[in-house]
Amino acid sequence: MDRPFLDLAPCGPLRGALQVPGDKSVTHRGLMLLSLAEGEGWLYHPLKAGDTLSTARVLRALGAEILEEGPHFLVRGQGLRLREPEEVLDCGNAGTLMRLILGILAGQDGLFAVLTGDASLRGRPMSRVAEPLRAMGAWIDGREGGRRAPLAVRGAALRGIRYTLPVPSAQVKSALLLAGLFAEGVTEVAEPVPTRDHTERLFRHFGLPLERGEGWVRTRRAGPFPAKDLTVPGDFSSAAFFLVAALVVPGSEVVVEGVGLNSTRTGLLQVLKAMGADLEWRVLEGEAGEPVGYVRARYSPLEGVEVDPGLIPLMVDEVPILAAAAAWAEGETFIPGLSELRVKESDRVAAIAHNLRALGVEVEEGPDWLRIRGGGVRRGEVEPFGDHRIAMAFAVAGLPVGVRVREPRWAEISYPGFFQDLLGLCGAS
């Protein structure tokens, strides 16, 4: 959808069921682990969008054979020893790719690689991954003393460390666990606040070394391991847009099927229930340790709440769509613990506040918090700031009254066809 803006008319009741694209986090990690495996394995129903296609491209440059077979990927792994790339590795807009692949490359003794990305990714902090990897023995350098991309990495003989996450970050945890597969001794990551655990679940799926306890996870050097097929569940972060759309458009009822319901990802459901949302969900099956099921949402008058900061790491990608729900809730919603949103694809705290004001919503913005006084929105024009989740969240926020979305193409980063699916549920063409 390469156009300067998209005008959405007021949407009548959303009705129907849909399946959203595959989980972005699981797709990234599945591609990486299959590329390190021996033999070939299928990645069924992956997300094929900007970020994950960047991951496939980078892994091909490192020697993996990744074939697109209809909606699926067939991956023939390179084993634990990757090929030195001939060119700079372009990570596009994918922060997960850059941070996790650093962990893998750090353990490729003697291999040299340079990583870059688009302007947004080059501005995002990488020291949170680079510093603990250096403590394991890796050589990593780049702009601002290795704090920002482009980054150069030369793999080394790593040693395991025990590291406590200073801020909740599944990406840092995953990068260290991946590096630990190549390191002597034990690599242990302590997380005072739980974060999404897709990497740990996939380690178990592939039979990789893993121990877990209360607040910690550890791994050690891995030997060669065989490829295994993997089915990717629907992405809960993508489903969230349709759930909130149903909650704020009168008369709506929407069911999202085949969606991942990993408890480290579904904090939004708890917050919406506290706001009075008519939601029900059920786990029906699992794949590679990932719970999968359905969620049903019906139109609900919402009320503002004060969000438990402990839930933010379990819904960090859903804060923009929570803000959209808060705009329609009666009363005040206070969302704390948002420091990580300042360094996402955009400064999401600032982007949320800007777009709420553009839709006539009163909002206060602090260093790591938002206070939103809801009650409804007026028609306006919203700006994605180059961020896929901002584009989709504020399309939903304006849906009951109509909204203009600038540069709708940004949604393609994680959800190709988002606007077609949204309009389909509205009964539009």
C-alpha positions as a LaTeX table, in Angstrom:
\begin{tabular}{lrrr}
\hline
Residue & $x$ (\AA) & $y$ (\AA) & $z$ (\AA) \\
\hline
Met1 & 0.00 & 0.00 & 0.00 \\
Asp2 & 2.48 & 2.57 & $-1.28$ \\
Arg3 & 0.43 & 5.76 & $-1.13$ \\
Pro4 & 0.92 & 8.98 & 0.86 \\
Phe5 & $-2.23$ & 8.54 & 2.91 \\
Leu6 & $-5.29$ & 6.35 & 3.39 \\
Asp7 & $-8.72$ & 7.74 & 4.25 \\
Leu8 & $-10.83$ & 5.37 & 6.34 \\
Ala9 & $-14.55$ & 6.12 & 6.51 \\
Pro10 & $-16.41$ & 5.57 & 9.79 \\
Cys11 & $-16.69$ & 1.82 & 10.30 \\
Gly12 & $-19.94$ & 0.10 & 11.14 \\
Pro13 & $-19.96$ & $-3.02$ & 13.30 \\
Leu14 & $-17.00$ & $-5.33$ & 12.74 \\
Arg15 & $-18.23$ & $-8.89$ & 12.29 \\
Gly16 & $-16.49$ & $-12.14$ & 11.55 \\
Ala17 & $-13.52$ & $-14.37$ & 12.23 \\
Leu18 & $-9.98$ & $-14.13$ & 10.93 \\
Gln19 & $-6.50$ & $-15.54$ & 11.32 \\
Val20 & $-3.64$ & $-13.09$ & 11.61 \\
Pro21 & $-0.17$ & $-13.63$ & 10.10 \\
Gly22 & 2.43 & $-15.70$ & 11.91 \\
Asp23 & 4.15 & $-14.50$ & 15.05 \\
Lys24 & 7.06 & $-12.20$ & 14.25 \\
Ser25 & 9.14 & $-13.18$ & 17.29 \\
Val26 & 8.76 & $-16.92$ & 16.64 \\
Thr27 & 9.49 & $-16.48$ & 12.92 \\
His28 & 12.77 & $-14.63$ & 13.60 \\
Arg29 & 13.92 & $-17.24$ & 16.10 \\
Gly30 & 12.70 & $-20.21$ & 14.08 \\
Leu31 & 14.64 & $-19.07$ & 11.03 \\
Met32 & 17.80 & $-18.57$ & 13.08 \\
Leu33 & 17.70 & $-21.93$ & 14.84 \\
Leu34 & 16.83 & $-23.85$ & 11.68 \\
Ser35 & 19.79 & $-22.14$ & 10.00 \\
Leu36 & 22.06 & $-23.42$ & 12.79 \\
Ala37 & 20.61 & $-26.94$ & 12.61 \\
Glu38 & 21.78 & $-29.85$ & 10.45 \\
Gly39 & 19.52 & $-31.06$ & 7.69 \\
Glu40 & 16.33 & $-29.41$ & 6.53 \\
Gly41 & 13.19 & $-28.34$ & 8.31 \\
Trp42 & 9.94 & $-26.62$ & 7.45 \\
Leu43 & 8.80 & $-23.38$ & 9.03 \\
Tyr44 & 5.06 & $-23.49$ & 8.52 \\
His45 & 2.91 & $-20.33$ & 8.43 \\
Pro46 & 5.72 & $-17.90$ & 9.23 \\
Leu47 & 5.30 & $-14.16$ & 9.02 \\
Lys48 & 6.52 & $-13.03$ & 5.61 \\
Ala49 & 6.87 & $-9.29$ & 6.09 \\
Gly50 & 9.58 & $-6.66$ & 6.07 \\
Asp51 & 11.37 & $-7.60$ & 9.31 \\
Thr52 & 11.33 & $-11.37$ & 8.90 \\
Leu53 & 12.28 & $-11.23$ & 5.23 \\
Ser54 & 15.33 & $-9.24$ & 6.40 \\
Thr55 & 16.17 & $-12.13$ & 8.72 \\
Ala56 & 15.91 & $-14.63$ & 5.86 \\
Arg57 & 18.13 & $-12.44$ & 3.69 \\
Val58 & 20.82 & $-12.10$ & 6.37 \\
Leu59 & 20.83 & $-15.84$ & 7.12 \\
Arg60 & 21.18 & $-16.64$ & 3.41 \\
Ala61 & 24.25 & $-14.39$ & 3.35 \\
Leu62 & 25.62 & $-16.49$ & 6.24 \\
Gly63 & 25.22 & $-19.73$ & 4.31 \\
Ala64 & 21.74 & $-21.03$ & 5.07 \\
Glu65 & 19.50 & $-22.09$ & 2.20 \\
Ile66 & 16.03 & $-20.65$ & 2.78 \\
Leu67 & 13.41 & $-21.39$ & 0.13 \\
Glu68 & 9.96 & $-19.84$ & $-0.05$ \\
Glu69 & 7.47 & $-22.63$ & $-0.73$ \\
Gly70 & 4.02 & $-21.07$ & $-0.94$ \\
Pro71 & 3.23 & $-19.59$ & 2.49 \\
His72 & 6.02 & $-21.59$ & 4.15 \\
Phe73 & 9.83 & $-21.61$ & 4.38 \\
Leu74 & 12.00 & $-24.67$ & 3.77 \\
Val75 & 15.33 & $-24.16$ & 5.56 \\
Arg76 & 18.49 & $-26.16$ & 4.94 \\
Gly77 & 20.79 & $-25.28$ & 7.79 \\
Gln78 & 24.48 & $-24.48$ & 7.75 \\
Gly79 & 25.11 & $-26.15$ & 11.10 \\
Leu80 & 26.73 & $-24.36$ & 14.00 \\
Arg81 & 29.50 & $-22.96$ & 11.81 \\
Leu82 & 28.29 & $-20.15$ & 9.57 \\
Arg83 & 29.88 & $-18.74$ & 6.42 \\
Glu84 & 31.61 & $-15.37$ & 6.55 \\
Pro85 & 29.48 & $-12.90$ & 4.56 \\
Glu86 & 30.94 & $-11.19$ & 1.53 \\
Glu87 & 28.94 & $-8.00$ & 2.00 \\
Val88 & 27.52 & $-5.83$ & 4.76 \\
Leu89 & 24.46 & $-7.46$ & 6.36 \\
Asp90 & 21.42 & $-5.19$ & 6.03 \\
Cys91 & 18.94 & $-5.75$ & 8.87 \\
Gly92 & 16.41 & $-3.28$ & 7.46 \\
Asn93 & 14.10 & $-2.13$ & 10.28 \\
Ala94 & 14.46 & $-5.31$ & 12.36 \\
Gly95 & 15.87 & $-4.66$ & 15.82 \\
Thr96 & 15.19 & $-8.26$ & 16.89 \\
Leu97 & 17.30 & $-9.48$ & 13.98 \\
Met98 & 20.24 & $-7.18$ & 14.71 \\
Arg99 & 20.35 & $-7.94$ & 18.43 \\
Leu100 & 19.86 & $-11.70$ & 18.17 \\
Ile101 & 22.21 & $-12.24$ & 15.24 \\
Leu102 & 24.92 & $-10.42$ & 17.20 \\
Gly103 & 24.72 & $-13.22$ & 19.76 \\
Ile104 & 25.17 & $-15.86$ & 17.06 \\
Leu105 & 27.96 & $-14.03$ & 15.23 \\
Ala106 & 29.84 & $-13.37$ & 18.47 \\
Gly107 & 30.37 & $-17.14$ & 18.83 \\
Gln108 & 31.64 & $-17.72$ & 15.28 \\
Asp109 & 35.35 & $-17.75$ & 16.12 \\
Gly110 & 37.26 & $-15.67$ & 13.56 \\
Leu111 & 34.25 & $-14.78$ & 11.41 \\
Phe112 & 33.95 & $-11.07$ & 10.56 \\
Ala113 & 30.70 & $-9.30$ & 9.73 \\
Val114 & 29.28 & $-5.79$ & 9.55 \\
Leu115 & 25.63 & $-5.09$ & 10.41 \\
Thr116 & 23.61 & $-2.06$ & 9.40 \\
Gly117 & 19.97 & $-1.11$ & 8.94 \\
Asp118 & 17.62 & 1.71 & 8.02 \\
Ala119 & 17.75 & 5.13 & 9.67 \\
Ser120 & 15.42 & 4.05 & 12.47 \\
Leu121 & 17.47 & 0.96 & 13.33 \\
Arg122 & 20.77 & 2.85 & 13.15 \\
Gly123 & 19.43 & 5.17 & 15.83 \\
Arg124 & 18.42 & 2.44 & 18.27 \\
Pro125 & 20.63 & 1.39 & 21.24 \\
Met126 & 22.78 & $-1.70$ & 20.76 \\
Ser127 & 25.12 & $-1.39$ & 23.75 \\
Arg128 & 22.65 & $-3.34$ & 25.90 \\
Val129 & 23.57 & $-6.39$ & 23.80 \\
Ala130 & 27.15 & $-5.50$ & 22.86 \\
Glu131 & 28.38 & $-4.95$ & 26.43 \\
Pro132 & 27.47 & $-8.38$ & 27.87 \\
Leu133 & 28.68 & $-10.07$ & 24.67 \\
Arg134 & 32.02 & $-8.30$ & 25.09 \\
Ala135 & 32.11 & $-9.64$ & 28.65 \\
Met136 & 31.83 & $-13.11$ & 27.09 \\
Gly137 & 34.88 & $-12.36$ & 24.91 \\
Ala138 & 33.33 & $-11.01$ & 21.70 \\
Trp139 & 34.81 & $-8.13$ & 19.71 \\
Ile140 & 32.12 & $-5.65$ & 18.71 \\
Asp141 & 32.60 & $-2.06$ & 17.59 \\
Gly142 & 30.60 & 0.58 & 15.79 \\
Arg143 & 29.33 & 4.12 & 15.94 \\
Glu144 & 29.48 & 5.90 & 19.29 \\
Gly145 & 31.84 & 3.31 & 20.71 \\
Gly146 & 29.72 & 0.41 & 19.53 \\
Arg147 & 26.48 & 1.77 & 20.93 \\
Arg148 & 24.81 & 2.19 & 17.54 \\
Ala149 & 24.90 & 0.58 & 14.10 \\
Pro150 & 26.65 & 0.10 & 11.78 \\
Leu151 & 28.32 & $-2.50$ & 13.95 \\
Ala152 & 31.36 & $-4.65$ & 13.21 \\
Val153 & 31.71 & $-8.01$ & 14.96 \\
Arg154 & 34.48 & $-10.57$ & 14.90 \\
Gly155 & 33.56 & $-13.87$ & 16.46 \\
Ala156 & 35.69 & $-15.25$ & 19.25 \\
Ala157 & 36.08 & $-18.18$ & 21.63 \\
Leu158 & 33.41 & $-17.18$ & 24.14 \\
Arg159 & 33.14 & $-17.98$ & 27.83 \\
Gly160 & 29.88 & $-18.19$ & 29.70 \\
Ile161 & 28.88 & $-15.44$ & 32.12 \\
Arg162 & 26.14 & $-14.82$ & 34.64 \\
Tyr163 & 24.28 & $-11.66$ & 33.72 \\
Thr164 & 21.36 & $-9.87$ & 35.32 \\
Leu165 & 19.19 & $-7.88$ & 32.91 \\
Pro166 & 19.22 & $-4.22$ & 34.01 \\
Val167 & 15.96 & $-3.64$ & 32.11 \\
Pro168 & 13.41 & $-6.25$ & 31.01 \\
Ser169 & 14.45 & $-7.30$ & 27.49 \\
Ala170 & 13.70 & $-10.58$ & 25.74 \\
Gln171 & 16.03 & $-9.51$ & 22.94 \\
Val172 & 19.05 & $-9.17$ & 25.24 \\
Lys173 & 18.19 & $-12.42$ & 27.01 \\
Ser174 & 17.86 & $-14.22$ & 23.67 \\
Ala175 & 21.12 & $-12.82$ & 22.29 \\
Leu176 & 23.02 & $-14.09$ & 25.33 \\
Leu177 & 21.37 & $-17.51$ & 25.23 \\
Leu178 & 22.25 & $-17.84$ & 21.53 \\
Ala179 & 25.84 & $-16.80$ & 22.26 \\
Gly180 & 25.88 & $-19.32$ & 25.11 \\
Leu181 & 25.42 & $-22.15$ & 22.60 \\
Phe182 & 29.01 & $-21.44$ & 21.47 \\
Ala183 & 30.58 & $-20.59$ & 24.85 \\
Glu184 & 32.66 & $-22.60$ & 27.30 \\
Gly185 & 30.93 & $-23.14$ & 30.61 \\
Val186 & 27.50 & $-21.96$ & 31.70 \\
Thr187 & 25.73 & $-18.86$ & 30.43 \\
Glu188 & 23.06 & $-17.71$ & 32.88 \\
Val189 & 20.64 & $-14.80$ & 32.46 \\
Ala190 & 18.72 & $-13.53$ & 35.46 \\
Glu191 & 15.59 & $-11.50$ & 34.80 \\
Pro192 & 14.03 & $-9.80$ & 37.81 \\
Val193 & 10.94 & $-9.12$ & 35.65 \\
Pro194 & 9.71 & $-11.91$ & 33.32 \\
Thr195 & 9.92 & $-11.26$ & 29.57 \\
Arg196 & 8.65 & $-13.21$ & 26.57 \\
Asp197 & 10.10 & $-16.71$ & 26.49 \\
His198 & 9.92 & $-17.79$ & 22.84 \\
Thr199 & 13.66 & $-18.50$ & 22.71 \\
Glu200 & 13.53 & $-20.85$ & 25.68 \\
Arg201 & 10.56 & $-22.71$ & 24.23 \\
Leu202 & 12.36 & $-23.14$ & 20.90 \\
Phe203 & 15.53 & $-24.34$ & 22.61 \\
Arg204 & 13.42 & $-27.11$ & 24.11 \\
His205 & 11.81 & $-27.84$ & 20.73 \\
Phe206 & 15.23 & $-28.33$ & 19.11 \\
Gly207 & 16.70 & $-30.22$ & 22.07 \\
Leu208 & 19.24 & $-27.51$ & 22.95 \\
Pro209 & 20.73 & $-27.21$ & 26.45 \\
Leu210 & 18.39 & $-25.28$ & 28.75 \\
Glu211 & 17.68 & $-25.03$ & 32.46 \\
Arg212 & 15.09 & $-22.72$ & 33.98 \\
Gly213 & 14.35 & $-21.61$ & 37.51 \\
Glu214 & 12.50 & $-18.81$ & 39.24 \\
Gly215 & 13.85 & $-15.65$ & 37.63 \\
Trp216 & 16.72 & $-17.24$ & 35.70 \\
Val217 & 17.55 & $-19.31$ & 32.64 \\
Arg218 & 20.84 & $-20.91$ & 31.63 \\
Thr219 & 22.42 & $-22.74$ & 28.73 \\
Arg220 & 25.81 & $-24.17$ & 27.74 \\
Arg221 & 27.73 & $-25.11$ & 24.62 \\
Ala222 & 25.64 & $-27.11$ & 22.15 \\
Gly223 & 26.70 & $-29.89$ & 19.87 \\
Pro224 & 25.29 & $-30.37$ & 16.37 \\
Phe225 & 21.52 & $-30.74$ & 16.44 \\
Pro226 & 19.04 & $-31.92$ & 13.80 \\
Ala227 & 16.47 & $-29.70$ & 12.14 \\
Lys228 & 12.83 & $-30.09$ & 13.19 \\
Asp229 & 9.70 & $-28.74$ & 11.57 \\
Leu230 & 8.00 & $-25.83$ & 13.32 \\
Thr231 & 4.52 & $-24.31$ & 12.94 \\
Val232 & 4.30 & $-20.60$ & 13.80 \\
Pro233 & 1.19 & $-19.47$ & 15.70 \\
Gly234 & $-0.69$ & $-16.31$ & 14.77 \\
Asp235 & 0.85 & $-13.17$ & 16.23 \\
Phe236 & $-0.98$ & $-11.92$ & 19.32 \\
Ser237 & 0.42 & $-8.43$ & 18.73 \\
Ser238 & $-1.32$ & $-8.37$ & 15.34 \\
Ala239 & $-4.53$ & $-9.83$ & 16.78 \\
Ala240 & $-4.66$ & $-7.04$ & 19.37 \\
Phe241 & $-5.60$ & $-4.42$ & 16.77 \\
Phe242 & $-8.74$ & $-6.31$ & 15.79 \\
Leu243 & $-9.70$ & $-7.05$ & 19.37 \\
Val244 & $-9.59$ & $-3.37$ & 20.32 \\
Ala245 & $-11.37$ & $-2.40$ & 17.09 \\
Ala246 & $-14.25$ & $-4.68$ & 18.11 \\
Leu247 & $-14.29$ & $-3.21$ & 21.62 \\
Val248 & $-14.62$ & 0.41 & 20.45 \\
Val249 & $-16.95$ & 0.12 & 17.42 \\
Pro250 & $-20.57$ & $-0.33$ & 18.62 \\
Gly251 & $-22.24$ & $-3.61$ & 17.70 \\
Ser252 & $-19.01$ & $-5.43$ & 16.86 \\
Glu253 & $-18.04$ & $-9.04$ & 17.51 \\
Val254 & $-14.75$ & $-10.46$ & 16.21 \\
Val255 & $-13.02$ & $-13.81$ & 16.74 \\
Val256 & $-9.30$ & $-14.22$ & 16.09 \\
Glu257 & $-8.44$ & $-17.89$ & 15.57 \\
Gly258 & $-5.16$ & $-19.79$ & 15.69 \\
Val259 & $-3.43$ & $-17.06$ & 17.71 \\
Gly260 & $-0.54$ & $-17.52$ & 20.10 \\
Leu261 & $-1.59$ & $-17.19$ & 23.74 \\
Asn262 & 1.79 & $-17.36$ & 25.43 \\
Ser263 & 1.30 & $-15.87$ & 28.91 \\
Thr264 & 4.46 & $-13.76$ & 28.50 \\
Arg265 & 2.72 & $-11.92$ & 25.63 \\
Thr266 & $-0.89$ & $-11.45$ & 26.75 \\
Gly267 & $-0.75$ & $-8.80$ & 29.47 \\
Leu268 & $-3.04$ & $-6.65$ & 27.30 \\
Leu269 & $-5.92$ & $-9.07$ & 27.88 \\
Gln270 & $-5.67$ & $-8.54$ & 31.62 \\
Val271 & $-5.68$ & $-4.75$ & 31.26 \\
Leu272 & $-8.62$ & $-4.72$ & 28.84 \\
Lys273 & $-10.63$ & $-6.99$ & 31.15 \\
Ala274 & $-9.97$ & $-4.55$ & 34.00 \\
Met275 & $-11.32$ & $-1.79$ & 31.73 \\
Gly276 & $-14.58$ & $-3.72$ & 31.31 \\
Ala277 & $-13.89$ & $-5.45$ & 27.99 \\
Asp278 & $-16.12$ & $-8.35$ & 26.96 \\
Leu279 & $-13.36$ & $-10.79$ & 26.05 \\
Glu280 & $-13.07$ & $-14.55$ & 26.15 \\
Trp281 & $-10.21$ & $-16.77$ & 25.12 \\
Arg282 & $-9.26$ & $-20.41$ & 25.20 \\
Val283 & $-6.12$ & $-22.41$ & 24.54 \\
Leu284 & $-6.92$ & $-25.27$ & 22.14 \\
Glu285 & $-3.53$ & $-26.68$ & 21.18 \\
Gly286 & 0.19 & $-26.03$ & 21.25 \\
Glu287 & 3.09 & $-26.19$ & 18.84 \\
Ala288 & 6.73 & $-26.24$ & 19.93 \\
Gly289 & 5.56 & $-25.45$ & 23.44 \\
Glu290 & 3.61 & $-22.37$ & 22.32 \\
Pro291 & $-0.05$ & $-22.31$ & 23.46 \\
Val292 & $-2.46$ & $-21.55$ & 20.61 \\
Gly293 & $-6.19$ & $-20.80$ & 20.71 \\
Tyr294 & $-8.82$ & $-18.17$ & 19.97 \\
Val295 & $-9.91$ & $-14.82$ & 21.39 \\
Arg296 & $-13.41$ & $-13.36$ & 21.03 \\
Ala297 & $-14.07$ & $-9.63$ & 21.54 \\
Arg298 & $-17.43$ & $-7.85$ & 21.67 \\
Tyr299 & $-18.17$ & $-4.13$ & 21.80 \\
Ser300 & $-17.85$ & $-2.88$ & 25.38 \\
Pro301 & $-18.13$ & 0.49 & 27.13 \\
Leu302 & $-14.64$ & 0.85 & 28.62 \\
Glu303 & $-13.44$ & 2.63 & 31.75 \\
Gly304 & $-10.03$ & 4.08 & 32.44 \\
Val305 & $-7.62$ & 2.23 & 34.72 \\
Glu306 & $-4.19$ & 2.58 & 36.28 \\
Val307 & $-2.05$ & $-0.08$ & 34.61 \\
Asp308 & 0.13 & $-2.31$ & 36.79 \\
Pro309 & 3.74 & $-1.54$ & 35.74 \\
Gly310 & 4.54 & $-5.24$ & 36.16 \\
Leu311 & 2.32 & $-5.99$ & 33.16 \\
Ile312 & 4.18 & $-3.68$ & 30.75 \\
Pro313 & 6.93 & $-6.20$ & 29.85 \\
Leu314 & 4.13 & $-8.67$ & 28.99 \\
Met315 & 2.51 & $-6.19$ & 26.59 \\
Val316 & 5.29 & $-3.86$ & 25.52 \\
Asp317 & 4.31 & $-4.05$ & 21.83 \\
Glu318 & 0.63 & $-3.54$ & 22.64 \\
Val319 & 0.93 & $-0.18$ & 24.43 \\
Pro320 & 0.00 & 1.79 & 21.27 \\
Ile321 & $-3.24$ & $-0.15$ & 20.84 \\
Leu322 & $-3.94$ & 0.09 & 24.57 \\
Ala323 & $-3.68$ & 3.87 & 24.16 \\
Ala324 & $-6.28$ & 3.63 & 21.38 \\
Ala325 & $-8.61$ & 1.78 & 23.73 \\
Ala326 & $-7.95$ & 4.34 & 26.47 \\
Ala327 & $-8.97$ & 7.13 & 24.10 \\
Trp328 & $-12.49$ & 5.62 & 24.00 \\
Ala329 & $-12.67$ & 4.74 & 27.70 \\
Glu330 & $-14.51$ & 6.94 & 30.16 \\
Gly331 & $-12.21$ & 8.57 & 32.66 \\
Glu332 & $-8.44$ & 8.47 & 32.98 \\
Thr333 & $-5.97$ & 5.76 & 32.06 \\
Phe334 & $-2.45$ & 5.94 & 33.49 \\
Ile335 & 0.25 & 3.82 & 31.80 \\
Pro336 & 3.62 & 3.72 & 33.65 \\
Gly337 & 6.91 & 1.95 & 32.97 \\
Leu338 & 7.31 & 3.06 & 29.35 \\
Ser339 & 11.04 & 3.85 & 29.16 \\
Glu340 & 11.60 & 1.05 & 26.63 \\
Leu341 & 9.05 & 2.62 & 24.29 \\
Arg342 & 11.32 & 5.62 & 23.85 \\
Val343 & 13.79 & 3.44 & 21.88 \\
Lys344 & 11.51 & 1.34 & 19.68 \\
Glu345 & 11.02 & 1.83 & 15.92 \\
Ser346 & 10.00 & 5.35 & 16.91 \\
Asp347 & 9.83 & 7.15 & 20.24 \\
Arg348 & 6.49 & 5.48 & 20.85 \\
Val349 & 5.64 & 7.54 & 23.92 \\
Ala350 & 5.96 & 10.76 & 21.90 \\
Ala351 & 4.25 & 9.20 & 18.86 \\
Ile352 & 1.28 & 8.05 & 20.94 \\
Ala353 & 0.89 & 11.46 & 22.57 \\
His354 & 1.12 & 13.26 & 19.20 \\
Asn355 & $-1.54$ & 11.12 & 17.59 \\
Leu356 & $-3.91$ & 11.22 & 20.54 \\
Arg357 & $-3.79$ & 15.02 & 20.40 \\
Ala358 & $-4.36$ & 14.89 & 16.63 \\
Leu359 & $-7.59$ & 13.02 & 17.37 \\
Gly360 & $-8.68$ & 15.49 & 20.04 \\
Val361 & $-7.76$ & 13.40 & 23.08 \\
Glu362 & $-6.26$ & 15.05 & 26.17 \\
Val363 & $-2.98$ & 13.41 & 27.13 \\
Glu364 & $-0.04$ & 14.11 & 29.42 \\
Glu365 & 3.37 & 12.68 & 28.60 \\
Gly366 & 6.09 & 12.02 & 31.15 \\
Pro367 & 9.58 & 10.57 & 30.79 \\
Asp368 & 8.22 & 7.02 & 31.09 \\
Trp369 & 4.45 & 7.39 & 31.45 \\
Leu370 & 1.26 & 8.51 & 29.75 \\
Arg371 & $-1.94$ & 9.83 & 31.29 \\
Ile372 & $-4.88$ & 9.65 & 28.87 \\
Arg373 & $-8.25$ & 11.26 & 29.49 \\
Gly374 & $-10.67$ & 9.33 & 27.29 \\
Gly375 & $-14.25$ & 9.71 & 26.23 \\
Gly376 & $-13.92$ & 9.44 & 22.45 \\
Val377 & $-12.01$ & 10.89 & 19.53 \\
Arg378 & $-12.72$ & 13.23 & 16.66 \\
Arg379 & $-11.75$ & 12.72 & 13.04 \\
Gly380 & $-8.18$ & 13.70 & 12.28 \\
Glu381 & $-4.97$ & 12.77 & 10.52 \\
Val382 & $-2.47$ & 10.44 & 12.19 \\
Glu383 & 1.27 & 10.14 & 11.60 \\
Pro384 & 3.03 & 6.74 & 11.93 \\
Phe385 & 6.54 & 8.20 & 12.37 \\
Gly386 & 7.87 & 5.22 & 10.42 \\
Asp387 & 6.43 & 2.78 & 12.98 \\
His388 & 4.14 & $-0.09$ & 11.97 \\
Arg389 & 2.40 & $-0.39$ & 15.34 \\
Ile390 & 1.64 & 3.34 & 15.51 \\
Ala391 & 0.13 & 3.22 & 12.01 \\
Met392 & $-2.18$ & 0.32 & 12.88 \\
Ala393 & $-3.09$ & 1.46 & 16.40 \\
Phe394 & $-4.26$ & 4.90 & 15.37 \\
Ala395 & $-6.13$ & 3.60 & 12.36 \\
Val396 & $-8.11$ & 1.61 & 14.94 \\
Ala397 & $-8.43$ & 4.59 & 17.29 \\
Gly398 & $-10.10$ & 6.64 & 14.56 \\
Leu399 & $-12.18$ & 3.83 & 13.10 \\
Pro400 & $-15.55$ & 4.75 & 14.70 \\
Val401 & $-15.42$ & 8.32 & 13.32 \\
Gly402 & $-13.16$ & 7.98 & 10.28 \\
Val403 & $-9.48$ & 8.81 & 10.09 \\
Arg404 & $-6.70$ & 9.67 & 7.63 \\
Val405 & $-3.55$ & 7.56 & 8.05 \\
Arg406 & $-0.39$ & 9.01 & 6.56 \\
Glu407 & 2.03 & 6.54 & 4.92 \\
Pro408 & $-0.04$ & 3.39 & 5.56 \\
Arg409 & 2.76 & 1.32 & 3.99 \\
Trp410 & 4.48 & 1.14 & 7.38 \\
Ala411 & 1.97 & $-1.52$ & 8.46 \\
Glu412 & 3.67 & $-3.86$ & 5.97 \\
Ile413 & 6.63 & $-4.20$ & 8.37 \\
Ser414 & 4.69 & $-6.73$ & 10.45 \\
Tyr415 & 1.28 & $-7.16$ & 8.81 \\
Pro416 & 0.99 & $-7.20$ & 5.00 \\
Gly417 & $-2.68$ & $-6.81$ & 4.16 \\
Phe418 & $-3.65$ & $-5.25$ & 7.50 \\
Phe419 & $-5.92$ & $-2.59$ & 6.05 \\
Gln420 & $-7.62$ & $-5.06$ & 3.70 \\
Asp421 & $-8.39$ & $-7.35$ & 6.66 \\
Leu422 & $-9.64$ & $-4.44$ & 8.74 \\
Leu423 & $-11.93$ & $-3.15$ & 5.98 \\
Gly424 & $-13.13$ & $-6.68$ & 5.30 \\
Leu425 & $-14.43$ & $-6.98$ & 8.85 \\
Cys426 & $-16.10$ & $-3.58$ & 8.45 \\
Gly427 & $-17.91$ & $-4.87$ & 5.38 \\
Ala428 & $-15.98$ & $-2.53$ & 3.07 \\
Ser429 & $-14.13$ & $-3.48$ & $-0.04$ \\
\hline
\end{tabular}
